[in-house]
Amino acid sequence: QVHLVESGGGLVQAGGSLRLSCAASGSGFSLDTGGWYRQAPGEQRELVARVFWRGSTNYADSVKGRFTIFRDNAKNTVYLQMNSLKPEDTAVYYCYLRDRYNAEYWGQGTQVTVSS
């Protein structure tokens, strides 16, 4: 049974960096697509970044040039490197994984807080 574990959130000053990790348990897991979403209080969930199985990526306009999504298939892990963080990035970040059979999985969420 697949279970996702997120880590790497925390409190950081504006201009700082964090790296989020999302690891999928389960020996039979085969990652197709990975992504990160975020939700701030009173706001709707929004897409931050996605990485597809052939390596292509896309990003929300608000994070282009600052965030990088990448994956390690051997570890069944997707990462989000966040640089030049802004207070507007403050949110709960959720990872999303889809396997090659189109099953979907969500992480529990990790809080990212960026202070001015």
N, C-alpha and C positions, 0 to 999 in steps of 0.2 A: 504494500500500500504506500503510495507516494505521499510524502510530507515535505513541505518547504520550510526552511529555517532562514530567517533574515537576521542580519547583524550589521553593525557599523554606524548606526545612528548615534546622535548625541547633540551636545551644545557646542557651538563654534561661533567665533566672532566673524563679522563681515570681512570678506576677503580670504577666509580660511578655506580648508579643504576637508572632505570626508570621503571615504570609500565604503559603499554599501555592498554587501554580499548576499546572495540568495542561493542556497544549496538545496538540491533535491535529493532526498533519500530514496532508496529502492534500487536494487541491482539491475532491474530490467528497464529502467527509465532511459528513454532516448529523446533528447531535447531537439525540438524543431525551432521554436521561436521563444525568445525571452523578452521581457519588457519590465519597465518600471512606471508606475502611476503614483500620483500624489493627491492628497486631499487636505485642504486647509479648513479650519473651522468655518462653518457657514457657506462653504463653497462646494461645488461639484467636483468629483474625481476628474483628473485630467491626465492625459498621456504625457509622460516625460521623454521616454526613449524606448526604442525597440531594436533588437538585433535578430535577424533571420538566419535560417540554418546555413545558407551559403555565405553569410558574413556581412550582408548589406545591413545598413542601419538607417534609422531616421530619428529625428529629434523635434521636440517642441521648439518653436522659434525663440522662446524665452530663455532656453538653456544652450542654444547652439554656440559653439566656441568655448563653452565652459565645462560641459559635462561630456563624458565619454562612456559608452556602454560597450562591454566586451564579455566574452564567454570562455570558459574552459570546459570543453566537452568531457574530458577525462575525469573531471571532478564533479560533473553535473552542476556547475555553478555559473551564475551570471553576476556580473559586477556593474556597479555604477560609480565611476570616479567623478566627484563633484569638486570643481575648483572655482575660485573667485566667487564664493557663496555670497548671496544677498539676503537681506531679511525677507524678501518676497519668496524665497525658497522654503521658508518655514512651513512644514506640513508633515503629515504622516505619509510615509512612502511605502508602497505595496509592490512586491514583485509579482509577476505573472509569468507562468511558464506553460507552454503548450507542447505536448509531445507529438511524435510523428503520426500518431493515430488520432490527433485532434482532441485529445482529452486536455482539459484546462485545470490549472491549479493556481491558487493564490497563497501568498505568504500572510503572516499574521500582522504585518505592519511594523515599521520602526520610525520613531519620532526623530525628526531633524529640526533643530531650532537654531536660527541664525540671529545673533544679536547685533545691534547697531554699534 
